[in-house]
Amino acid sequence: MPVPAPPAALDESPAARRREQRGWYLYDWANSAFYTTVISVFLGPYLIPVAKTAACARDFPSVASATCVDTFDDLAAANPGLGYVDVLGADIRPAAFFGLITTVAVLLQIVFLPIVGALADHTGRKKELLGGFAYAGALAAMGLFFVEGDRYLLGGVLFVVANLAYGSATVVYDSFLPQISTAEERDRVSSRGWAIGYLGGGLLLALNLVLYLQHESLGMSEGMAVRVCMMSAGLWWATFTIFPLLRLRNRPVPAHESTALRSVGGSFRQLGRTLAELRLYPLTLLFLVAYLIYNDGVQTVIGNSAAFASEALKLEQTVQITAILMVQFVAFFGALGLGRLAQVFGTKRTVLASLVVWTAIVTMAMFVAEGQALQFYLMAFAIAIVLGGTQALSRSLFSLVIPPGREAEYFSLLQISDKGSAFIGSLTITIALQLTNSYRIAILSMIIFFVIGFVLLALTNLRKAIAAAGNEVPERV
């Protein structure tokens, strides 16, 4: 029986890498539309009234639907025990429904993402997995167009599917970074990807906000306009995912189990080895802990910026939306700018400097005057400058301190640790509000995350960590 010929070696020339890099950038352009348009702006405010419509039909059938939704909070307050929707047999307040499905999506990612990462490394079929998850998420996002009336459960299921697919595809996408760039290229490639993501997400959001604000002149109801905006995010995601799938290439992996079931079993065993072997890379673990702490501060500040604007500064929603738009476009230049600084001063020093800026930003929040939109815009501008760069350079550093051939597994650990630790920042905000009833002090409390993260990162010997992981140490780290 003839022996099959070995697979042809991949072209890893600079030109071939640049071709893959350009395709890789476009996936960030594709999927950022879902995060900015659906998660950050439209879905939560739209889904809660849909849940209220269902609660009205269930508990207040004698009240006209439109009147009930507008006066729902008063009706629920005057009728204890009423004003709930049913979720798998549990009575849930409509206002809490979006938070509930977000929590479910996060918990499913914590369980599922390690399997995705291990399967990607174990089978080597990263391109197919990226495409599968991306299109599952995009189709679910497009399905949000059909969420109207009282279809809150349909909206919840579609969001959970889309969010889980979004996280799964991100793990696979991030794992391509060490394969398509050398150690010296890593900061530049990661920063460009993040920057282009901000640009793509911001561009679609700008178009959608025009549609939303002009919906009456276009003959649309407000609800229809929101549904079209959410569908457009899925369509954008699906369309631009074509380009990375045409450019990215799978790399050969050692022989593995031939069936899907055995591959999953092998993936679990490989993941178990990864968790057990993590103690052999103490500096990688130290960097991971440092990143999780300061990134928790970053995510918490971003997640509470709208509430800070409305509660502490008493600013209108239009100010908040335009600030979100500004952040998207300024962060594009910020990510590229910090990437350039990293080439000159080193990645670690640049990230440490960005944490100093974050500390200054949350301190500045104490002094922004109520009703002063310009001061809020200036704070948002400062955030945008360091936001993308902090995250992109951290991704680049992490890719250097993990063992080659195990990229997807380790990036899945990064993602689930990120999700699992996110509650600490939210809990800190909650406790600060409970004790002080001040959003200014609550935001100021994030300083502790930036200070601890700064100290741990400063203590991490990155050159030693990169060498211990078996990777090439770049000239500047």
C-alpha positions as CSV (number, residue, x, y, z in Angstrom):
1,M,0.0,0.0,0.0
2,P,1.6,3.3,-1.0
3,V,2.6,5.7,1.7
4,P,0.7,9.1,1.4
5,A,2.9,12.0,0.6
6,P,3.5,14.5,3.5
7,P,1.5,17.8,3.3
8,A,3.3,20.5,1.4
9,A,5.1,23.0,3.6
10,L,3.2,26.3,4.1
11,D,4.7,29.4,2.7
12,E,5.8,31.4,5.7
13,S,7.5,34.2,3.8
14,P,7.0,37.8,4.9
15,A,4.7,38.4,1.9
16,A,2.6,35.3,2.8
17,R,2.4,36.5,6.4
18,R,1.3,40.0,5.4
19,R,-1.5,38.5,3.3
20,E,-2.8,36.5,6.2
21,Q,-2.4,39.5,8.6
22,R,-4.6,41.6,6.3
23,G,-7.3,38.9,6.3
24,W,-7.0,38.6,10.1
25,Y,-7.5,42.3,10.6
26,L,-10.8,42.1,8.8
27,Y,-12.3,39.7,11.2
28,D,-12.0,42.3,14.0
29,W,-13.7,44.7,11.6
30,A,-16.5,42.1,11.1
31,N,-17.3,41.0,14.6
32,S,-17.0,44.4,16.4
33,A,-20.2,45.5,14.8
34,F,-22.1,43.0,17.0
35,Y,-20.5,44.3,20.2
36,T,-21.0,48.0,19.5
37,T,-24.4,48.0,17.8
38,V,-26.1,45.1,19.6
39,I,-24.5,44.7,23.0
40,S,-23.4,48.3,23.8
41,V,-26.3,50.3,22.4
42,F,-29.5,48.7,21.2
43,L,-30.4,45.3,22.6
44,G,-30.8,46.0,26.3
45,P,-33.0,49.1,26.0
46,Y,-35.1,47.3,23.3
47,L,-35.5,43.9,25.0
48,I,-36.7,45.2,28.4
49,P,-39.8,46.8,26.9
50,V,-40.5,43.6,25.0
51,A,-40.3,41.7,28.3
52,K,-42.6,44.3,29.8
53,T,-45.1,43.8,27.0
54,A,-45.2,40.1,27.9
55,A,-45.6,40.8,31.6
56,C,-48.4,43.2,30.8
57,A,-50.3,40.5,28.8
58,R,-49.8,38.0,31.7
59,D,-50.4,40.1,34.8
60,F,-52.3,43.3,33.6
61,P,-54.5,42.1,30.7
62,S,-57.2,44.7,31.3
63,V,-54.7,47.6,30.7
64,A,-54.0,48.6,27.1
65,S,-50.5,47.3,26.1
66,A,-49.0,50.7,25.2
67,T,-50.3,52.3,28.4
68,C,-49.2,49.3,30.5
69,V,-45.6,49.4,29.2
70,D,-45.4,53.2,29.8
71,T,-46.7,52.9,33.3
72,F,-45.3,49.4,34.1
73,D,-43.1,50.3,37.0
74,D,-46.0,52.1,38.8
75,L,-48.3,49.2,38.1
76,A,-45.8,46.7,39.4
77,A,-45.1,48.8,42.5
78,A,-48.9,49.1,43.2
79,N,-49.4,45.3,42.8
80,P,-46.9,43.3,44.7
81,G,-46.4,39.9,43.3
82,L,-47.3,41.0,39.8
83,G,-45.2,42.3,36.9
84,Y,-43.0,39.3,36.1
85,V,-42.2,37.2,33.1
86,D,-41.7,33.5,33.1
87,V,-38.2,32.1,32.4
88,L,-38.1,28.3,32.7
89,G,-40.6,28.4,35.5
90,A,-39.0,31.3,37.4
91,D,-40.6,34.7,37.8
92,I,-38.2,37.4,36.6
93,R,-38.6,41.1,36.6
94,P,-38.5,42.5,33.0
95,A,-35.8,45.0,34.0
96,A,-33.6,42.1,35.2
97,F,-34.1,39.9,32.1
98,F,-31.2,41.3,30.1
99,G,-28.9,41.0,33.0
100,L,-30.0,37.4,33.4
101,I,-29.4,36.3,29.8
102,T,-26.0,38.1,29.9
103,T,-25.1,36.1,33.0
104,V,-26.2,32.9,31.3
105,A,-24.1,33.7,28.3
106,V,-21.1,34.4,30.4
107,L,-21.5,31.1,32.4
108,L,-21.8,29.1,29.2
109,Q,-18.7,30.7,27.8
110,I,-16.8,29.7,31.0
111,V,-17.8,26.1,30.4
112,F,-17.6,26.0,26.6
113,L,-14.6,28.2,25.6
114,P,-11.9,25.8,27.0
115,I,-13.4,23.0,24.9
116,V,-13.3,25.3,21.8
117,G,-9.6,26.2,22.5
118,A,-8.5,22.7,23.1
119,L,-10.4,21.4,20.0
120,A,-8.9,24.1,17.8
121,D,-5.3,23.2,18.9
122,H,-6.0,19.5,18.8
123,T,-7.5,19.3,15.3
124,G,-5.8,22.2,13.7
125,R,-9.0,23.2,11.9
126,K,-9.0,26.7,13.2
127,K,-10.3,28.3,10.0
128,E,-13.3,26.0,9.9
129,L,-14.0,26.6,13.6
130,L,-13.7,30.3,13.1
131,G,-16.1,30.3,10.2
132,G,-18.6,28.0,11.9
133,F,-18.8,30.1,15.1
134,A,-18.8,33.4,13.3
135,Y,-21.7,32.4,11.0
136,A,-23.7,30.9,13.9
137,G,-23.3,34.2,15.8
138,A,-24.1,36.3,12.7
139,L,-27.3,34.3,11.9
140,A,-28.4,34.6,15.6
141,A,-27.8,38.4,15.4
142,M,-29.8,38.7,12.2
143,G,-32.6,36.7,13.9
144,L,-33.0,39.5,16.4
145,F,-35.0,41.2,13.6
146,F,-37.9,38.9,14.5
147,V,-37.9,39.9,18.2
148,E,-41.0,42.1,18.6
149,G,-44.2,42.2,20.6
150,D,-43.8,39.9,23.5
151,R,-41.1,37.6,22.1
152,Y,-38.7,38.2,24.9
153,L,-37.7,34.5,25.2
154,L,-36.7,34.4,21.5
155,G,-34.6,37.5,22.0
156,G,-32.9,35.9,25.0
157,V,-32.1,32.7,23.2
158,L,-30.8,34.4,20.2
159,F,-28.6,36.7,22.3
160,V,-27.1,33.8,24.3
161,V,-26.3,31.9,21.1
162,A,-24.8,35.0,19.4
163,N,-22.8,35.9,22.5
164,L,-21.5,32.3,23.0
165,A,-20.5,32.1,19.3
166,Y,-18.9,35.6,19.5
167,G,-16.7,34.4,22.4
168,S,-15.9,31.1,20.8
169,A,-14.9,32.7,17.5
170,T,-12.7,35.2,19.4
171,V,-10.7,32.5,21.1
172,V,-9.9,30.9,17.7
173,Y,-9.3,34.3,16.1
174,D,-6.8,35.3,18.8
175,S,-5.0,32.0,18.5
176,F,-4.0,32.8,15.0
177,L,-1.9,35.8,16.2
178,P,1.3,33.9,17.1
179,Q,1.0,31.9,13.8
180,I,0.7,34.8,11.4
181,S,3.3,37.1,13.0
182,T,6.9,36.9,14.3
183,A,7.8,38.0,17.8
184,E,9.0,41.3,16.4
185,E,5.8,41.9,14.5
186,R,3.4,40.9,17.3
187,D,2.7,44.3,18.8
188,R,2.1,45.9,15.4
189,V,-0.2,43.2,14.2
190,S,-2.2,43.0,17.4
191,S,-2.6,46.8,17.6
192,R,-3.7,47.1,14.0
193,G,-6.3,44.3,14.4
194,W,-7.7,46.0,17.5
195,A,-7.7,49.5,15.8
196,I,-9.5,48.2,12.7
197,G,-12.1,46.6,14.9
198,Y,-12.9,49.9,16.5
199,L,-13.1,51.5,13.1
200,G,-15.5,48.9,11.7
201,G,-17.7,48.8,14.8
202,G,-17.8,52.6,14.9
203,L,-18.7,52.9,11.2
204,L,-21.7,50.6,11.3
205,L,-22.8,52.2,14.6
206,A,-22.7,55.7,13.0
207,L,-24.8,54.5,10.1
208,N,-27.3,52.8,12.5
209,L,-27.6,55.9,14.6
210,V,-28.5,57.9,11.5
211,L,-31.1,55.3,10.7
212,Y,-32.4,55.3,14.3
213,L,-32.6,59.1,14.7
214,Q,-34.2,59.5,11.3
215,H,-36.6,56.6,11.5
216,E,-39.8,58.7,11.3
217,S,-38.7,60.5,8.1
218,L,-37.9,57.0,6.6
219,G,-41.4,55.8,7.5
220,M,-40.3,53.4,10.2
221,S,-41.4,52.9,13.7
222,E,-38.8,53.2,16.4
223,G,-39.0,49.4,17.1
224,M,-38.6,48.6,13.4
225,A,-35.5,50.8,13.2
226,V,-33.9,49.1,16.2
227,R,-34.6,45.7,14.7
228,V,-33.1,46.7,11.4
229,C,-30.0,48.0,13.2
230,M,-29.5,44.7,15.1
231,M,-30.0,42.7,11.9
232,S,-27.5,44.9,10.1
233,A,-24.8,43.9,12.7
234,G,-25.3,40.3,11.9
235,L,-25.2,40.9,8.2
236,W,-22.0,43.0,8.6
237,W,-20.5,40.2,10.7
238,A,-21.4,37.5,8.1
239,T,-20.3,39.5,5.0
240,F,-16.8,40.6,6.2
241,T,-16.0,37.2,7.7
242,I,-15.6,35.9,4.2
243,F,-12.3,37.8,3.7
244,P,-10.4,36.3,6.7
245,L,-11.7,32.8,5.7
246,L,-10.1,33.3,2.3
247,R,-6.8,34.5,3.7
248,L,-6.1,32.5,6.9
249,R,-4.5,29.1,6.7
250,N,-4.6,26.1,9.0
251,R,-1.2,24.8,10.3
252,P,-0.4,21.1,10.6
253,V,-0.7,19.5,14.0
254,P,0.5,16.1,15.3
255,A,-1.7,13.1,14.5
256,H,-4.9,13.1,16.5
257,E,-8.1,11.1,16.9
258,S,-10.0,10.6,13.6
259,T,-13.6,11.0,14.8
260,A,-15.3,14.2,16.1
261,L,-16.1,12.4,19.4
262,R,-12.6,11.2,19.9
263,S,-11.2,14.6,19.0
264,V,-13.4,16.2,21.7
265,G,-12.2,13.6,24.2
266,G,-8.6,14.3,23.2
267,S,-9.3,18.0,23.6
268,F,-10.5,17.5,27.2
269,R,-7.4,15.5,28.0
270,Q,-5.2,18.2,26.4
271,L,-7.0,20.9,28.4
272,G,-6.4,19.0,31.6
273,R,-2.7,18.8,30.8
274,T,-2.7,22.5,30.1
275,L,-4.2,23.4,33.5
276,A,-1.8,21.0,35.3
277,E,1.2,22.4,33.4
278,L,0.3,26.0,34.0
279,R,2.2,25.8,37.3
280,L,5.4,25.1,35.3
281,Y,5.1,28.6,33.8
282,P,4.8,30.8,37.0
283,L,5.7,34.0,35.2
284,T,3.0,33.4,32.6
285,L,0.6,32.9,35.5
286,L,1.8,36.1,37.1
287,F,1.2,38.0,33.9
288,L,-2.2,36.5,33.5
289,V,-3.2,37.5,37.0
290,A,-1.9,41.1,36.5
291,Y,-3.8,41.3,33.2
292,L,-7.0,40.1,34.7
293,I,-6.8,42.6,37.5
294,Y,-6.1,45.7,35.5
295,N,-8.4,44.6,32.6
296,D,-11.2,44.1,35.1
297,G,-10.7,47.8,36.0
298,V,-10.8,48.8,32.3
299,Q,-14.0,46.8,31.6
300,T,-15.7,48.0,34.7
301,V,-15.0,51.7,33.9
302,I,-16.3,51.2,30.3
303,G,-19.4,49.2,31.5
304,N,-20.4,51.9,34.0
305,S,-19.6,55.0,31.9
306,A,-23.2,55.4,30.7
307,A,-24.5,55.1,34.2
308,F,-21.9,57.6,35.5
309,A,-22.9,60.1,32.8
310,S,-26.6,59.8,33.6
311,E,-26.5,59.4,37.4
312,A,-23.5,61.5,38.4
313,L,-23.4,64.1,35.6
314,K,-27.1,64.2,34.7
315,L,-26.3,64.1,30.9
316,E,-28.8,63.2,28.2
317,Q,-28.7,59.9,26.3
318,T,-27.7,61.7,23.1
319,V,-24.4,62.8,24.9
320,Q,-23.8,59.2,25.9
321,I,-24.3,57.8,22.4
322,T,-22.2,60.4,20.7
323,A,-19.5,59.8,23.3
324,I,-19.6,56.0,22.4
325,L,-19.2,56.9,18.8
326,M,-16.3,59.2,19.5
327,V,-14.6,56.5,21.5
328,Q,-14.8,54.1,18.6
329,F,-13.0,56.3,16.2
330,V,-10.5,57.9,18.5
331,A,-9.6,54.4,19.9
332,F,-8.6,53.4,16.3
333,F,-5.8,56.0,16.4
334,G,-5.1,55.3,20.0
335,A,-4.4,51.6,19.4
336,L,-2.1,52.4,16.5
337,G,-0.4,55.1,18.5
338,L,0.3,52.9,21.5
339,G,1.5,50.2,19.1
340,R,4.1,52.7,17.8
341,L,5.2,53.7,21.3
342,A,5.7,50.1,22.1
343,Q,8.2,49.8,19.2
344,V,10.2,52.7,20.7
345,F,9.9,52.2,24.4
346,G,8.9,48.5,24.8
347,T,5.5,46.9,25.2
348,K,5.7,46.5,29.0
349,R,6.6,50.1,29.6
350,T,3.9,51.3,27.3
351,V,1.2,49.2,29.1
352,L,2.5,50.4,32.4
353,A,2.2,54.0,31.2
354,S,-1.3,53.4,30.0
355,L,-2.2,52.2,33.5
356,V,-1.0,55.4,34.9
357,V,-3.3,57.2,32.5
358,W,-6.2,55.0,33.5
359,T,-5.5,56.0,37.1
360,A,-5.5,59.7,36.2
361,I,-8.8,59.2,34.3
362,V,-10.8,57.7,37.2
363,T,-9.3,60.4,39.5
364,M,-10.5,63.0,37.1
365,A,-14.0,61.6,37.3
366,M,-14.3,63.1,40.8
367,F,-13.9,66.6,39.4
368,V,-16.2,66.5,36.3
369,A,-18.9,69.0,36.9
370,E,-22.6,68.0,36.7
371,G,-24.1,68.9,33.3
372,Q,-20.8,69.6,31.7
373,A,-20.9,67.6,28.5
374,L,-17.6,69.0,27.3
375,Q,-15.7,67.7,30.3
376,F,-17.3,64.3,29.9
377,Y,-16.2,64.2,26.2
378,L,-12.7,65.1,27.3
379,M,-12.7,62.2,29.7
380,A,-14.1,59.8,27.0
381,F,-11.4,61.1,24.7
382,A,-8.7,60.2,27.2
383,I,-10.2,56.7,27.7
384,A,-10.2,56.2,23.9
385,I,-6.5,57.0,23.6
386,V,-5.5,54.2,26.0
387,L,-8.4,51.8,25.6
388,G,-7.5,49.9,22.5
389,G,-3.7,50.1,23.1
390,T,-3.9,48.6,26.6
391,Q,-5.9,45.6,25.4
392,A,-4.1,45.1,22.1
393,L,-0.6,45.2,23.6
394,S,-1.7,43.0,26.5
395,R,-2.9,40.4,23.9
396,S,0.4,40.7,22.2
397,L,2.4,40.1,25.4
398,F,0.2,37.1,26.3
399,S,0.8,35.5,22.9
400,L,4.6,35.6,23.7
401,V,4.4,34.0,27.1
402,I,2.4,30.9,26.1
403,P,3.9,27.7,24.6
404,P,3.8,27.4,20.8
405,G,1.2,25.0,19.5
406,R,-1.1,25.6,22.5
407,E,-2.3,29.1,21.5
408,A,-6.1,28.5,21.4
409,E,-6.1,26.6,24.7
410,Y,-4.3,29.4,26.5
411,F,-6.4,32.1,24.8
412,S,-9.5,30.3,26.0
413,L,-8.1,30.4,29.5
414,L,-7.6,34.1,29.1
415,Q,-11.1,34.6,27.9
416,I,-12.8,32.5,30.6
417,S,-10.6,34.0,33.3
418,D,-11.6,37.4,32.0
419,K,-15.3,36.5,32.2
420,G,-14.9,34.8,35.6
421,S,-13.1,37.8,37.2
422,A,-15.4,40.4,35.7
423,F,-17.8,40.2,38.7
424,I,-15.1,41.5,41.0
425,G,-15.1,45.0,39.5
426,S,-18.9,45.0,39.3
427,L,-19.1,43.9,43.0
428,T,-16.6,46.7,43.9
429,I,-18.8,49.3,42.2
430,T,-21.9,47.8,43.9
431,I,-20.4,48.0,47.4
432,A,-19.1,51.5,46.8
433,L,-22.6,52.7,45.7
434,Q,-24.2,50.9,48.6
435,L,-21.9,52.6,51.1
436,T,-21.6,56.1,49.6
437,N,-24.5,56.4,47.0
438,S,-22.0,58.2,44.8
439,Y,-21.0,57.1,41.3
440,R,-18.0,59.4,41.5
441,I,-16.6,57.5,44.4
442,A,-17.6,54.2,42.8
443,I,-15.6,55.0,39.7
444,L,-12.7,56.2,41.8
445,S,-12.6,52.8,43.6
446,M,-11.3,51.3,40.3
447,I,-7.9,52.9,41.1
448,I,-7.1,49.8,43.2
449,F,-7.3,47.6,40.1
450,F,-4.9,49.7,38.1
451,V,-2.5,50.0,41.0
452,I,-2.4,46.3,41.8
453,G,-2.2,45.4,38.1
454,F,0.6,47.9,37.6
455,V,2.6,46.4,40.5
456,L,2.2,42.8,39.3
457,L,3.0,43.6,35.7
458,A,6.1,45.6,36.9
459,L,7.2,42.5,38.9
460,T,6.8,40.2,35.9
461,N,10.1,39.4,34.1
462,L,8.7,39.1,30.6
463,R,12.0,38.2,28.9
464,K,12.4,35.3,31.2
465,A,8.7,34.3,30.8
466,I,9.0,34.4,27.0
467,A,12.1,32.2,27.0
468,A,10.6,29.8,29.5
469,A,7.6,29.3,27.2
470,G,9.9,28.4,24.4
471,N,9.4,31.5,22.2
472,E,11.7,33.9,20.5
473,V,12.4,37.0,22.7
474,P,11.9,40.2,20.7
475,E,14.4,43.0,20.9
476,R,12.0,45.2,22.8
477,V,9.5,43.8,25.3
